[in-house]
Every structure is written in C-alpha cells, then in structure tokens.
Amino acid sequence: MAHGPSRSAACGILPDRGTNPRPLHRQADSQPLRHQLLLFKLVAPVTFRHHRYDDLVRTLYKVHNECPHVTRVYSIGRSVKGRHLYVLEFSDYPGIHEPLEPEVKYVGNMHGNEVLGRELLLQLSEFLCEEFRNRNQRIVQLVEGTRIHILPSMNPDGYEVAAAAQDRDISGYLVGRNNANGVDLNRNFPDLNTYIYYNEKNGGPNHHLPLPDNWKNQVEPETQAVIQWIRSFNFVLSANLHGGAVVANYPYDKSLEHRVRGFRRTANTPTPDDTLFQKLAKVYSYAHGWMHQGWNCGDYFSDGITNGASWYSLSKGMQDFNYLHTNCFEITLELSCDKFPRQEELQREWLSNREALIQFLEQVHQGIKGMVRDENYNNLADAVISVSGINHDVTSGDHGDYFRLLLPGTYTVTATAPRFDPETVSVTVGPGEPKLVNFQLKRSTPPAAPKRRGPNSGHRGRVLPKKVQPRAARKKEMMVKQSQRVPA
C-alpha cells in the first residue's frame, strides 16, 4: 500500500525488546514421544525462502495432503496470464459453512512486488497444520471454531515479474507492483466511498451499497475474482498484507476532504466503527515484534496504527470496499520496510509476525452473533442487524446466522426483515466470547382496508339492484314526461 521510497536499512537492526513475541503455549500431547517425533518429521516446516508460483501451488497442496481432514484448496479465478488464484481453507468441515461459525480471510501479495505477506501466509498455513496435528489446544480450538481462508497471492503475475527482476538484480521500487495489464489492483475496486459520504450527509443506506451495473467491465480479472469471492462467503473479518512500511492501517482509506490541485487532502476519515477498527489494528501491532513502537522505516505512527486517509488518501481500495459492500471488517497490514526482503530475513519476520497473525484471527470471536428466524423457525437470510448509535448495519447470511463485531459494552440491537415486525433487545457484551443473541421475527399483519360504501349502497350496506326496463318502455316514459313539460 505504501508508495514512498524503500528504506530497507531501517529494518536491518533488531529492536531492543527482541523479535520474538509472546510464544504460543503448546499443550502436552498424551501420545508417545516416538509418535510425536514421527509427526514432526512428516510435517517439516516450510523452508524460509521465496516461493515462485509453482512452488506456492506445491506448498498449498503439500499442506492439504498433510492435513486433509481440516483443509481444502480451491481457486477463486485466474489472473490475466491464466494463473490460478488459489485459496487454502482451514475448517473442521472444509467446504461447508457451519451456522454460527464465523468466516475470516487473509489476502497477500496484492501488489506483486510486496512479497513478505505471501511468504508469511505460506508459513502460517504450515504452522496451523503442524500445530493442529500436534494437538496444540489453542490452534485446535481456532480451527474447529473458525473457517479460515488464506489467499497467499492475489497478484501472481506481478510477483513473477518482481521475482525475475530480483534474480537479475534489477532495482526498481515499482517493478512488478501492478498486474499484467499494468493496473494497480488496490486502486481497482468500485468506488463506494463517494456514495457513503453522500448518504451520511443526506440519508441513505449505510451498508451493502450496490455495485454499478457495468462493474465487471471496470475491473481487472483478479479484482473481479476477489469481489465474487467475498460476495459468495459471509466473511466477518479480514486482513490484507502489504509491504513498504510497518503499520496497521484501518479504514476509511479515502479522505472525505475535497480535492486540492487534483489530490485529496489527507484527513482523518473514520468509519462508524472507528473505535473497533483501532482496537483490531492495535491487536496486531502490539502482538507484532516491534510494530507498536511506532518508529519504523523513517515514519512514526502512534501505537503502530493509522487511519488510512490520515496517512494518504486512497480511492477504490479493497479494505473500504469490504466494509461498504459486505459484512466484512478489513484492515491493511504493512509488514516490512523492504518490499522484497532478502531471503535471510524471512525467518526473523515470521517470528515477529506469528503471534500477531494468530491473535488477529481470534478477534473474529467477539461481539454478538445469532440466528434470525421466523415464527416457524425458518431461517431468514438478509435480515438487517442494527446497533443503536453505530450507523453501520450488517445482514444475516444465507443460513440465517449473523455476526456483529462489537467492543465490550451495552447495546440496543434491532433485527428487521421485509414483511416482518422488527425486534429490539438490549445486550451487554463482555470481553470474552461473543454473546449469543437470537431473533424470532413475527410476520407483519397488514392493516385491514376500510370498507367503501358504493353510490347505491344503503339498507345496512346492501347494494340494491337497479330497476331494469325494456328499451321501448323507457322511450315511451320519456315522451310522456316531455309532453307534460310543454306550456299550455
């Protein structure tokens, strides 16, 4: 995301506190030591090296083969050059959405030359598999209670260009950044910020803003694949991994300020969920080896976090699109000063990010969640969940379940659906697991239409039939009446 000059030298010295964050505590395994050693040998860690496209694909399938019952590899589409955009899923029921189990995703390598996120997600995939097989209870609980989707590379074409330039020792800060059509994918999503800023001022929808009819003609194949992906899953939480700085960036990315000489002025532009987004960003920053210290790559960010628009304004970005078009809360993680760090630095980077990657996944389990049903216990999809005082709603998924991330506190929550009476409850949210709040909506009874009295109604509302006469008789009667009107 960052596009200032590279300052890899700033990341070359380890901070005083060391690079290792709080270690993951492993539970004792009841199996014999010999069996533990066998598992360790079978699940050898990913080598700390850069992975070209073929290596990446082999690594994903290697993890799947080692943990076949809790993983699935699937493709969400192809790049301009025809490379698959592969996703590795972790779940106790891969390929199936379990009601009340939240969906979370990581996206790496959106900019082809920002490669650390790609390598970290491969390491994370191997780590989750290994720790699950070793019955690390923290990881077992995470995998069995969460559906995790990992897209290591959104821009495999750009990566191959950047990697080839590295092999030839060709320097260039932007080499491989864009896709094969030369388009920056993080400036390629439909711009929904303009509409939300108008709606906030003048009234209108505050969530799930619609796309223009011709949106598919305006975006690149990789962008279209990701949009269709996030419309197909009810994602709750997400992080987009970048490089070029060290900071956790949260929405909005696009400044509300007016343009000055063709550029939007930087200005803090918070979402209605600003406090929550700051907390999500701090979770990553403080679990990271040194991000929270603030001084990195020649820049300073208090607590290691920043509102995107207060840093610099970015239009048509992916994190704002997630928030405005879906139920997903996404932040952008800038993870290294050097966009393409040397291979020797990868292990240190993994150790400084490992705990943060796990803790961020765990943040999906907070706030409230529940089912929305009708009186006959049928699940209601697309019901709107509103929280008083927060001008951003979420909706229930295809299975009738909803997830609303919230900080601890007491909230007034309302569920609404077309042709049903709304239901409002007061909920107190704690700091631990999400509070289960189910809604059972009653079908609205349309008001009875008032009875209208006809022009000939009378006699207690009964309509009397008109007197019917033959045409000849009516003509004779009229002639008699006319003759009576003639003056003498």
C-alpha positions as CSV (number, residue, x, y, z in Angstrom):
1,M,0.0,0.0,0.0
2,A,2.7,2.4,0.9
3,H,4.4,4.1,-2.0
4,G,7.3,6.1,-0.5
5,P,10.9,5.2,-1.1
6,S,12.2,1.9,0.2
7,R,14.1,2.1,3.4
8,S,15.2,-1.5,4.0
9,A,18.2,-0.3,6.0
10,A,15.8,0.9,8.7
11,C,14.7,-2.7,9.3
12,G,18.1,-4.1,9.4
13,I,18.7,-3.7,13.2
14,L,16.7,-5.8,15.7
15,P,14.9,-3.7,18.3
16,D,16.0,-3.9,21.9
17,R,13.0,-6.0,23.0
18,G,13.9,-8.8,20.6
19,T,12.0,-10.2,17.6
20,N,10.2,-13.0,19.4
21,P,6.7,-12.1,20.6
22,R,4.9,-14.0,23.3
23,P,5.3,-17.7,22.4
24,L,2.4,-20.0,21.6
25,H,1.9,-22.3,24.6
26,R,1.6,-25.9,23.5
27,Q,-0.3,-28.4,25.4
28,A,1.3,-31.7,26.4
29,D,0.4,-34.5,24.0
30,S,-0.6,-37.8,25.5
31,Q,0.8,-39.7,22.6
32,P,4.2,-41.4,23.0
33,L,7.3,-39.3,22.2
34,R,8.2,-41.6,19.3
35,H,4.8,-40.7,17.7
36,Q,5.4,-37.0,18.3
37,L,8.7,-37.2,16.6
38,L,7.1,-39.0,13.7
39,L,4.5,-36.2,13.3
40,F,7.3,-33.6,13.4
41,K,9.2,-35.4,10.6
42,L,6.1,-35.7,8.5
43,V,5.2,-32.1,8.9
44,A,8.5,-30.4,8.1
45,P,8.3,-26.6,8.3
46,V,8.3,-24.6,5.1
47,T,11.8,-23.6,4.1
48,F,12.5,-20.0,4.7
49,R,12.8,-19.0,1.1
50,H,10.9,-17.2,-1.6
51,H,8.3,-19.3,-3.5
52,R,7.7,-18.8,-7.2
53,Y,4.2,-19.7,-8.5
54,D,4.8,-23.4,-9.0
55,D,6.4,-23.6,-5.6
56,L,3.5,-21.8,-4.0
57,V,1.0,-24.2,-5.5
58,R,3.0,-27.2,-4.4
59,T,3.2,-25.9,-0.9
60,L,-0.5,-25.4,-0.6
61,Y,-1.2,-28.9,-1.8
62,K,1.5,-30.3,0.5
63,V,-0.2,-28.7,3.5
64,H,-3.5,-30.1,2.3
65,N,-2.0,-33.6,1.9
66,E,-0.7,-33.4,5.4
67,C,-3.9,-32.2,7.0
68,P,-6.6,-33.5,4.5
69,H,-9.5,-33.6,7.0
70,V,-9.2,-29.9,8.0
71,T,-8.1,-28.2,4.8
72,R,-9.3,-27.6,1.3
73,V,-7.6,-26.0,-1.7
74,Y,-9.8,-24.1,-4.1
75,S,-9.4,-21.5,-6.8
76,I,-11.4,-18.3,-7.0
77,G,-10.4,-17.4,-10.5
78,R,-7.4,-16.7,-12.8
79,S,-5.0,-13.9,-13.3
80,V,-4.5,-12.1,-16.6
81,K,-1.9,-14.6,-17.5
82,G,-4.1,-17.5,-16.5
83,R,-2.6,-18.4,-13.2
84,H,-5.0,-19.7,-10.6
85,L,-5.8,-17.6,-7.5
86,Y,-5.6,-20.4,-5.0
87,V,-7.1,-20.3,-1.5
88,L,-6.3,-22.7,1.3
89,E,-9.2,-23.2,3.7
90,F,-8.9,-24.5,7.3
91,S,-12.0,-25.8,9.0
92,D,-13.2,-28.9,10.8
93,Y,-15.7,-29.3,7.9
94,P,-13.8,-27.9,4.9
95,G,-16.1,-26.6,2.1
96,I,-19.1,-26.3,4.4
97,H,-20.4,-23.2,6.3
98,E,-21.5,-24.2,9.8
99,P,-24.1,-21.9,11.2
100,L,-22.7,-19.5,13.9
101,E,-19.1,-20.3,12.9
102,P,-17.5,-17.1,11.6
103,E,-15.5,-16.9,8.3
104,V,-12.2,-14.9,8.3
105,K,-9.7,-14.4,5.5
106,Y,-6.1,-13.3,4.8
107,V,-5.1,-11.8,1.4
108,G,-1.4,-11.5,0.5
109,N,0.7,-10.2,-2.4
110,M,-2.0,-7.8,-3.9
111,H,1.0,-5.8,-5.1
112,G,3.2,-8.3,-6.8
113,N,6.5,-6.8,-5.5
114,E,5.3,-6.7,-1.9
115,V,6.1,-10.3,-1.1
116,L,6.5,-10.7,2.7
117,G,2.8,-11.3,3.2
118,R,2.9,-14.1,0.6
119,E,5.7,-15.9,2.5
120,L,4.1,-15.3,5.9
121,L,0.8,-16.8,4.8
122,L,2.6,-19.9,3.5
123,Q,4.4,-20.2,6.8
124,L,1.1,-19.7,8.6
125,S,-0.6,-22.5,6.6
126,E,2.2,-24.9,7.5
127,F,2.1,-23.8,11.1
128,L,-1.7,-24.3,11.5
129,C,-1.4,-27.7,10.1
130,E,1.5,-28.8,12.2
131,E,0.1,-27.4,15.4
132,F,-3.3,-28.9,14.8
133,R,-1.8,-32.3,14.3
134,N,0.3,-31.9,17.5
135,R,-3.0,-31.1,19.3
136,N,-2.0,-27.6,20.4
137,Q,-5.3,-26.8,22.0
138,R,-5.2,-23.1,21.1
139,I,-4.9,-24.0,17.4
140,V,-7.4,-26.9,17.6
141,Q,-9.9,-24.5,19.1
142,L,-9.2,-21.9,16.4
143,V,-9.6,-24.3,13.5
144,E,-12.6,-26.1,14.9
145,G,-14.4,-22.9,15.7
146,T,-13.5,-20.7,12.8
147,R,-13.5,-21.1,9.0
148,I,-10.2,-19.6,7.8
149,H,-9.5,-18.7,4.2
150,I,-5.9,-17.9,3.1
151,L,-5.2,-16.4,-0.3
152,P,-1.3,-16.1,-0.4
153,S,-1.2,-14.2,-3.7
154,M,-3.8,-12.1,-5.3
155,N,-1.3,-10.9,-8.0
156,P,0.8,-13.9,-9.1
157,D,1.6,-12.3,-12.4
158,G,3.1,-9.2,-10.8
159,Y,5.1,-11.4,-8.4
160,E,6.7,-13.3,-11.2
161,V,7.9,-10.0,-12.8
162,A,9.2,-8.8,-9.4
163,A,11.0,-12.1,-8.7
164,A,12.6,-12.2,-12.1
165,A,13.9,-8.6,-11.6
166,Q,15.4,-9.7,-8.2
167,D,17.1,-12.7,-9.9
168,R,18.6,-10.3,-12.4
169,D,19.5,-7.8,-9.7
170,I,17.3,-5.2,-11.3
171,S,16.3,-2.5,-8.8
172,G,13.0,-0.7,-9.1
173,Y,10.6,0.3,-6.4
174,L,7.5,-0.4,-8.6
175,V,8.7,-3.3,-10.7
176,G,6.0,-6.0,-10.5
177,R,3.6,-3.9,-8.4
178,N,0.8,-3.9,-10.9
179,N,-0.9,-6.9,-12.6
180,A,-0.1,-8.0,-16.2
181,N,-2.3,-5.2,-17.6
182,G,-0.3,-2.6,-15.7
183,V,-3.2,-1.9,-13.2
184,D,-2.8,-1.3,-9.5
185,L,-5.3,-3.8,-8.0
186,N,-5.6,-1.7,-4.8
187,R,-7.0,1.2,-6.9
188,N,-9.3,-1.0,-9.0
189,F,-12.4,-1.7,-6.8
190,P,-15.7,0.1,-7.4
191,D,-15.6,3.5,-5.5
192,L,-18.4,3.2,-2.9
193,N,-16.9,5.9,-0.6
194,T,-18.5,8.7,-2.7
195,Y,-21.9,7.2,-2.1
196,I,-21.5,6.5,1.6
197,Y,-20.2,10.1,2.3
198,Y,-23.3,11.4,0.4
199,N,-25.6,9.1,2.3
200,E,-24.1,10.0,5.7
201,K,-24.9,13.7,5.0
202,N,-28.2,13.3,3.2
203,G,-29.6,10.0,4.3
204,G,-29.5,6.6,2.6
205,P,-28.2,3.1,3.0
206,N,-25.3,2.7,5.4
207,H,-24.2,-0.8,4.3
208,H,-24.2,-3.2,1.4
209,L,-24.0,-0.4,-1.1
210,P,-24.9,-1.7,-4.6
211,L,-22.4,-2.0,-7.4
212,P,-22.9,-0.2,-10.8
213,D,-24.5,-2.4,-13.4
214,N,-21.3,-2.5,-15.6
215,W,-18.9,-3.1,-12.7
216,K,-17.4,-6.2,-14.3
217,N,-16.2,-4.1,-17.3
218,Q,-14.4,-1.7,-14.9
219,V,-12.2,-4.1,-13.0
220,E,-9.4,-6.5,-13.7
221,P,-9.8,-10.3,-13.7
222,E,-8.1,-10.6,-10.3
223,T,-10.3,-7.9,-8.8
224,Q,-13.4,-9.5,-10.3
225,A,-12.4,-12.8,-8.8
226,V,-12.0,-11.4,-5.3
227,I,-15.3,-9.4,-5.5
228,Q,-17.2,-12.6,-6.5
229,W,-15.3,-14.4,-3.7
230,I,-16.3,-12.0,-0.9
231,R,-19.9,-11.9,-2.2
232,S,-20.0,-15.7,-2.0
233,F,-18.9,-16.1,1.6
234,N,-20.2,-14.2,4.6
235,F,-16.8,-13.0,5.8
236,V,-16.7,-11.3,9.1
237,L,-13.0,-10.2,9.5
238,S,-10.1,-9.8,7.1
239,A,-6.6,-8.5,6.7
240,N,-4.8,-7.5,3.5
241,L,-1.0,-8.0,3.8
242,H,1.3,-5.3,2.1
243,G,4.8,-4.0,2.4
244,G,6.8,-0.8,2.2
245,A,6.1,0.4,5.8
246,V,5.4,-1.2,9.2
247,V,1.9,-0.1,10.4
248,A,-1.6,-1.5,10.8
249,N,-3.9,0.7,8.6
250,Y,-7.7,0.8,9.1
251,P,-10.5,2.4,7.1
252,Y,-11.5,4.7,5.7
253,D,-8.7,4.9,3.1
254,K,-10.4,7.6,1.1
255,S,-10.4,11.1,2.5
256,L,-13.6,13.0,2.9
257,E,-11.8,16.2,2.3
258,H,-12.2,17.9,-1.1
259,R,-9.6,17.7,-3.8
260,V,-6.8,20.3,-3.9
261,R,-4.9,20.5,-7.2
262,G,-6.1,17.1,-8.2
263,F,-5.3,15.4,-4.9
264,R,-7.4,14.7,-1.9
265,R,-6.0,16.2,1.3
266,T,-5.1,13.8,4.0
267,A,-7.5,14.0,6.8
268,N,-8.7,11.5,9.4
269,T,-11.8,9.9,8.0
270,P,-13.2,7.5,10.5
271,T,-15.9,4.8,9.9
272,P,-18.9,4.5,12.3
273,D,-16.9,1.6,13.8
274,D,-13.7,3.6,14.3
275,T,-13.1,2.5,17.9
276,L,-13.4,-1.1,17.0
277,F,-11.1,-0.8,14.0
278,Q,-8.5,0.9,16.1
279,K,-8.7,-2.0,18.6
280,L,-8.3,-4.6,15.8
281,A,-5.3,-2.7,14.5
282,K,-3.7,-2.5,17.9
283,V,-4.2,-6.2,18.5
284,Y,-1.9,-6.8,15.5
285,S,0.5,-4.0,16.3
286,Y,1.1,-5.0,19.9
287,A,1.4,-8.7,19.2
288,H,4.0,-7.9,16.5
289,G,7.7,-7.9,17.3
290,W,8.1,-4.1,17.0
291,M,5.2,-2.5,15.0
292,H,3.7,-0.9,18.1
293,Q,6.9,1.0,18.9
294,G,5.9,3.5,16.2
295,W,9.2,4.4,14.6
296,N,9.7,2.2,11.6
297,C,11.1,2.9,8.1
298,G,11.7,6.5,8.8
299,D,8.0,7.1,9.7
300,Y,6.2,7.4,13.1
301,F,2.7,6.1,13.8
302,S,1.4,6.2,17.4
303,D,0.9,2.7,18.6
304,G,1.9,1.5,15.2
305,I,-1.6,2.1,13.7
306,T,-3.1,4.7,11.4
307,N,-6.3,5.7,9.8
308,G,-5.7,5.2,6.1
309,A,-7.0,8.6,4.9
310,S,-5.0,10.5,7.6
311,W,-1.8,8.8,6.1
312,Y,-2.7,9.4,2.5
313,S,-6.0,9.3,0.6
314,L,-6.6,6.2,-1.5
315,S,-9.6,5.8,-3.8
316,K,-11.0,2.4,-4.9
317,G,-9.1,0.4,-2.3
318,M,-10.0,-3.1,-1.2
319,Q,-10.5,-2.5,2.6
320,D,-13.1,0.2,2.2
321,F,-14.9,-1.9,-0.4
322,N,-15.1,-4.8,2.0
323,Y,-16.7,-2.6,4.7
324,L,-19.1,-0.8,2.4
325,H,-20.3,-3.7,0.2
326,T,-20.2,-6.7,2.6
327,N,-20.3,-7.7,6.2
328,C,-16.5,-7.9,6.3
329,F,-14.3,-5.7,8.5
330,E,-10.9,-5.5,6.8
331,I,-7.6,-3.8,7.8
332,T,-4.4,-3.4,5.8
333,L,-1.1,-4.6,7.4
334,E,2.1,-3.0,6.2
335,L,4.7,-5.5,7.4
336,S,8.2,-4.6,6.1
337,C,10.2,-1.6,5.1
338,D,11.7,-3.6,2.2
339,K,9.0,-4.7,-0.2
340,F,11.1,-7.7,-1.3
341,P,13.1,-8.6,1.8
342,R,16.2,-10.8,1.4
343,Q,15.7,-14.5,2.0
344,E,17.9,-14.4,5.1
345,E,15.3,-12.0,6.8
346,L,12.3,-14.3,6.3
347,Q,12.7,-16.3,9.5
348,R,13.1,-13.2,11.6
349,E,10.0,-11.8,10.0
350,W,8.0,-14.9,10.6
351,L,8.9,-15.0,14.3
352,S,7.9,-11.4,14.7
353,N,4.5,-11.9,12.9
354,R,3.5,-15.4,14.0
355,E,1.7,-14.4,17.2
356,A,0.1,-11.4,15.6
357,L,-1.3,-13.5,12.8
358,I,-2.9,-15.9,15.3
359,Q,-4.3,-13.2,17.6
360,F,-5.9,-11.3,14.7
361,L,-7.7,-14.5,13.6
362,E,-9.0,-14.9,17.2
363,Q,-10.6,-11.4,17.1
364,V,-13.4,-12.7,15.0
365,H,-14.8,-14.2,18.2
366,Q,-16.2,-11.1,19.9
367,G,-19.3,-9.0,19.9
368,I,-22.6,-10.7,19.2
369,K,-23.8,-13.5,16.9
370,G,-27.0,-15.4,16.5
371,M,-29.8,-16.8,14.3
372,V,-32.7,-14.8,12.7
373,R,-35.8,-17.0,12.2
374,D,-39.5,-16.6,11.7
375,E,-42.3,-17.9,13.9
376,N,-42.0,-21.4,12.2
377,Y,-38.2,-21.5,12.9
378,N,-37.4,-21.0,9.2
379,N,-34.0,-19.2,8.8
380,L,-34.3,-15.6,7.5
381,A,-31.5,-14.5,5.1
382,D,-30.6,-10.8,4.6
383,A,-32.2,-9.7,7.8
384,V,-30.7,-6.4,8.9
385,I,-29.0,-6.1,12.3
386,S,-28.8,-2.5,13.5
387,V,-26.9,-1.3,16.6
388,S,-28.2,2.0,18.1
389,G,-25.5,4.7,17.9
390,I,-23.4,2.9,15.2
391,N,-24.5,3.9,11.7
392,H,-23.4,0.7,10.0
393,D,-25.6,-2.4,9.8
394,V,-24.8,-6.0,9.0
395,T,-27.1,-8.7,7.5
396,S,-27.7,-12.3,8.2
397,G,-26.2,-14.8,5.8
398,D,-27.9,-17.5,3.6
399,H,-28.2,-19.8,6.7
400,G,-29.9,-17.1,8.8
401,D,-26.9,-16.5,11.0
402,Y,-25.3,-13.1,11.6
403,F,-22.1,-11.8,13.2
404,R,-21.7,-8.3,14.6
405,L,-18.2,-7.4,15.9
406,L,-18.6,-5.1,19.0
407,L,-16.4,-3.9,21.8
408,P,-17.5,-4.6,25.4
409,G,-20.5,-2.5,26.4
410,T,-24.3,-2.4,26.5
411,Y,-26.1,-2.0,23.2
412,T,-29.6,-1.7,21.8
413,V,-29.8,-4.1,18.8
414,T,-32.7,-4.4,16.3
415,A,-33.4,-7.1,13.7
416,T,-35.6,-6.2,10.7
417,A,-36.7,-8.0,7.6
418,P,-39.3,-7.2,4.9
419,R,-42.9,-8.3,5.8
420,F,-41.9,-8.9,9.5
421,D,-42.2,-6.8,12.6
422,P,-38.8,-5.6,13.9
423,E,-37.5,-7.0,17.2
424,T,-35.3,-4.9,19.6
425,V,-33.3,-6.2,22.5
426,S,-30.7,-4.8,25.0
427,V,-27.4,-6.7,25.0
428,T,-24.4,-6.5,27.3
429,V,-21.2,-7.6,25.6
430,G,-18.3,-8.8,27.6
431,P,-14.6,-9.1,26.7
432,G,-14.6,-12.8,26.1
433,E,-16.6,-15.0,23.7
434,P,-19.4,-13.4,21.6
435,K,-22.8,-13.1,23.2
436,L,-25.4,-15.4,21.5
437,V,-28.5,-13.2,20.6
438,N,-31.2,-14.9,18.5
439,F,-34.1,-13.2,16.9
440,Q,-37.5,-14.7,16.1
441,L,-39.5,-12.3,13.9
442,K,-43.3,-12.3,13.6
443,R,-44.8,-11.8,10.3
444,S,-46.5,-8.4,9.9
445,T,-50.3,-8.3,9.8
446,P,-51.4,-5.9,7.1
447,P,-53.9,-3.3,8.4
448,A,-57.5,-4.1,7.3
449,A,-58.6,-1.9,4.4
450,P,-61.6,0.3,5.3
451,K,-64.9,-0.7,3.7
452,R,-66.0,1.8,1.0
453,R,-69.7,2.5,0.5
454,G,-70.9,2.4,-3.1
455,P,-73.1,5.2,-4.6
456,N,-76.2,3.0,-4.4
457,S,-75.4,1.4,-1.1
458,G,-77.9,1.6,1.7
459,H,-80.1,-0.5,3.7
460,R,-77.2,-1.6,6.0
461,G,-74.6,-1.6,3.2
462,R,-76.6,-3.9,0.8
463,V,-76.4,-2.7,-2.8
464,L,-79.8,-2.6,-4.4
465,P,-80.1,-3.7,-8.0
466,K,-81.1,-1.0,-10.5
467,K,-84.6,-1.3,-11.9
468,V,-84.3,-2.8,-15.4
469,Q,-86.9,-1.7,-18.0
470,P,-87.2,-2.7,-21.7
471,R,-85.9,0.0,-24.1
472,A,-89.3,0.6,-25.7
473,A,-90.9,1.2,-22.3
474,R,-88.2,3.6,-21.2
475,K,-88.6,5.6,-24.5
476,K,-92.4,5.8,-24.1
477,E,-92.0,7.0,-20.5
478,M,-89.6,9.8,-21.6
479,M,-92.0,11.0,-24.3
480,V,-94.8,11.3,-21.7
481,K,-92.6,13.3,-19.4
482,Q,-91.6,15.7,-22.2
483,S,-95.3,16.3,-23.2
484,Q,-96.1,17.2,-19.6
485,R,-93.4,20.0,-19.7
486,V,-95.0,21.7,-22.9
487,P,-96.6,25.1,-21.8
488,A,-100.4,25.4,-22.3
